[in-house]
Structure formats: C-alpha cells, structure tokens
Amino acid sequence: MAMWDRYGKGRGSGIVAVKTTVENLKLALSESPHRIFLGKVNYVGWDLASWNNYGLTMCFRKDSSYEHEKEVRAVVWDPDIVGRNMSDALAAAHLRSDYPNSGSDPFLLRKEDGEHGIRVPFAAARFVTEVVVGPREGRWVATLVESVMRRYGLQIKPKISDRLTPR
C-alpha cells in the first residue's frame, strides 16, 4: 500500500505500475545501435558523498531519500553523441537573439530549439511482465490502460491491485 500512497498521494490519481526484470530490460534494448550501460543506482547523502567528475558514474547516483526505489537505470553513453548534442546546443544558443546575455545555460536546449536527444529502439513487448492499476483507480483507468497496451501490441491484460481488500 505504501507505494500507491507515496506516488498516488492516496487519492486515485491514475497510478499504474509496470513490472519487469533486468533481463527483460536488456532484451528490450538489445536492438539499439548505441552503447547502453545498465546498473543499480547508488543512493548517497549528497552532503557526505565524494564527487566524481566522471559523468557515467554520476548518472547512477541519486539522493538517499529515494533508496526505497531500488532503481536500475539504462544510460546511453557515447562520447560522440554527447559531444554532438553539446555542439548542437551551443550552436542553437548562438542563434538566439539574446545570446550571450540570456542568463541561461547555453548547453540546455529549449523546446523551441528543435528536437534533442537520441532515439533508442525499445521493444516494449519484451520489457513488460505485468501491469497493475492502483487500488483506488476507477474501472475506466484499467480499460484505458488496456486500450493503450493493445494499441502498442502488448498482449498482457492489466490487473487491478487488490491492496484495499481486507486480508
């Protein structure tokens, strides 16, 4: 129940949980042409953590207040892509009418600067093992989730959590 209350604020807010495994995550990403690193997140107290300037290591860190999540992350790490995206962001910043006096970081792309990021092929059908709709959701949420899953070729039928059922 704690998960539904923590993330759904206990009100029935359209909360849906998707279950998977690390092996399924690997399978879902297996057709990507990019180097992808998978790893457990290291939860740290930022006031005590040593700083590591290696970007990949920093991608796998998160504040210790989230340790209950037991998160695994997938990170695309390709120096050519990182360099190209930073160059694209700087080029976009130079085109702004307020450059260099905008006060914003020139390496942060704005929505109006165009598409950014990279496309990673992802086989959702290989990823999902179970879909659970929150116990406070209306039946319509499960129906909507099922419709969306069918639209994307996922054959799994969502379940509704029974956590409100007396035991």
C-alpha positions as CSV (number, residue, x, y, z in Angstrom):
1,M,0.0,0.0,0.0
2,A,2.9,2.3,0.7
3,M,3.8,2.5,-3.0
4,W,0.3,3.5,-4.1
5,D,0.1,6.1,-1.3
6,R,3.6,7.5,-1.9
7,Y,3.3,8.0,-5.6
8,G,-0.5,8.4,-5.9
9,K,-0.9,10.5,-2.8
10,G,-3.7,8.1,-1.8
11,R,-6.3,9.8,-4.0
12,G,-6.7,7.7,-7.1
13,S,-4.5,9.7,-9.5
14,G,-4.2,7.5,-12.5
15,I,-1.4,5.4,-11.0
16,V,-0.2,2.4,-12.9
17,A,2.8,0.2,-12.1
18,V,4.7,-1.6,-14.8
19,K,6.7,-4.7,-13.7
20,T,9.8,-6.0,-15.4
21,T,13.2,-7.6,-14.8
22,V,16.7,-6.5,-15.6
23,E,16.9,-9.3,-18.1
24,N,13.8,-8.0,-19.9
25,L,15.3,-4.5,-19.9
26,K,18.3,-5.9,-21.6
27,L,16.2,-7.7,-24.2
28,A,14.0,-4.6,-24.8
29,L,17.2,-2.5,-25.6
30,S,19.1,-5.2,-27.5
31,E,18.5,-3.8,-30.9
32,S,19.9,-0.4,-30.1
33,P,23.0,0.6,-32.1
34,H,24.2,2.6,-29.1
35,R,26.3,1.5,-26.2
36,I,24.0,1.2,-23.2
37,F,25.1,0.7,-19.7
38,L,22.8,-0.8,-17.1
39,G,23.4,-0.5,-13.4
40,K,21.9,-0.3,-10.0
41,V,21.5,3.3,-8.7
42,N,23.9,4.2,-5.8
43,Y,21.9,6.2,-3.2
44,V,24.0,8.8,-1.5
45,G,23.7,11.5,1.1
46,W,24.8,14.5,-1.0
47,D,26.4,16.3,2.0
48,L,28.7,13.3,2.6
49,A,29.2,11.9,-1.0
50,S,32.5,12.3,-2.7
51,W,32.2,14.0,-6.0
52,N,33.3,12.1,-9.1
53,N,33.6,14.1,-12.3
54,Y,33.1,11.0,-14.5
55,G,29.7,11.6,-16.0
56,L,28.7,8.0,-16.3
57,T,29.2,7.4,-12.6
58,M,27.1,10.4,-11.8
59,C,24.2,9.1,-14.0
60,F,23.9,6.2,-11.5
61,R,23.6,8.3,-8.3
62,K,20.6,9.6,-6.5
63,D,19.8,11.1,-3.2
64,S,19.5,8.6,-0.4
65,S,15.9,9.6,0.3
66,Y,14.9,7.6,-2.7
67,E,16.7,4.4,-1.6
68,H,13.3,2.5,-1.2
69,E,13.0,2.6,-5.0
70,K,15.9,0.1,-5.6
71,E,16.2,1.6,-9.1
72,V,18.1,0.2,-12.1
73,R,19.0,2.6,-14.9
74,A,19.9,2.3,-18.5
75,V,22.2,5.0,-19.8
76,V,23.3,5.6,-23.4
77,W,26.9,6.7,-23.1
78,D,28.6,7.6,-26.3
79,P,31.2,10.4,-26.3
80,D,30.4,11.2,-29.9
81,I,26.7,11.7,-29.2
82,V,27.4,13.7,-26.1
83,G,29.8,16.0,-27.9
84,R,27.5,16.4,-30.9
85,N,24.5,17.2,-28.7
86,M,26.5,19.8,-26.7
87,S,27.7,21.3,-30.0
88,D,24.1,21.4,-31.3
89,A,23.0,23.1,-28.1
90,L,25.8,25.7,-28.3
91,A,25.0,26.4,-31.9
92,A,21.3,26.9,-31.1
93,A,22.3,29.2,-28.2
94,H,24.3,31.4,-30.7
95,L,21.2,31.8,-32.8
96,R,19.2,33.2,-30.0
97,S,18.6,37.0,-30.2
98,D,19.6,37.4,-26.6
99,Y,22.9,35.5,-26.8
100,P,25.1,35.7,-24.7
101,N,23.1,37.8,-22.3
102,S,20.2,35.5,-21.8
103,G,21.4,34.4,-18.4
104,S,20.6,30.8,-19.2
105,D,23.0,27.9,-19.7
106,P,23.8,27.7,-23.4
107,F,24.1,23.9,-23.2
108,L,20.5,23.5,-22.2
109,L,18.3,23.1,-25.2
110,R,14.9,24.8,-25.1
111,K,11.8,23.2,-26.7
112,E,11.8,25.8,-29.4
113,D,15.4,24.9,-30.3
114,G,14.1,21.8,-32.0
115,E,14.4,18.1,-31.3
116,H,17.1,17.0,-29.0
117,G,18.2,13.7,-27.6
118,I,18.5,10.5,-29.5
119,R,16.1,7.8,-30.5
120,V,16.7,4.4,-28.9
121,P,14.8,1.4,-30.3
122,F,12.9,-0.2,-27.5
123,A,10.8,-3.4,-27.7
124,A,8.1,-2.8,-25.1
125,A,6.6,-6.3,-25.7
126,R,9.9,-7.8,-24.4
127,F,10.0,-5.4,-21.4
128,V,6.7,-5.6,-19.6
129,T,5.9,-8.7,-17.4
130,E,2.9,-7.3,-15.6
131,V,0.8,-4.1,-15.4
132,V,-1.0,-3.2,-12.2
133,V,-3.6,-0.4,-11.9
134,G,-3.7,1.3,-8.5
135,P,-6.3,0.1,-6.0
136,R,-8.1,3.5,-5.8
137,E,-8.5,3.9,-9.6
138,G,-11.8,3.8,-11.4
139,R,-12.5,0.8,-13.7
140,W,-12.2,3.3,-16.6
141,V,-8.4,3.6,-15.9
142,A,-7.9,-0.1,-16.3
143,T,-9.9,0.0,-19.5
144,L,-7.9,2.9,-20.9
145,V,-4.6,1.2,-19.9
146,E,-5.7,-2.0,-21.7
147,S,-6.6,0.0,-24.8
148,V,-3.3,1.8,-24.9
149,M,-1.4,-1.5,-24.4
150,R,-3.4,-3.1,-27.2
151,R,-2.6,-0.2,-29.5
152,Y,1.2,-0.8,-28.9
153,G,1.0,-4.5,-29.3
154,L,1.2,-5.5,-25.7
155,Q,-0.8,-8.7,-25.1
156,I,-0.8,-8.6,-21.3
157,K,-4.1,-7.8,-19.5
158,P,-3.7,-5.2,-16.7
159,K,-4.6,-6.2,-13.2
160,I,-6.2,-4.0,-10.6
161,S,-4.4,-4.1,-7.3
162,D,-6.3,-5.8,-4.5
163,R,-4.4,-3.9,-1.7
164,L,-7.6,-2.4,-0.3
165,T,-9.2,-5.9,0.1
166,P,-9.2,-6.9,3.8
167,R,-6.9,-9.8,4.5
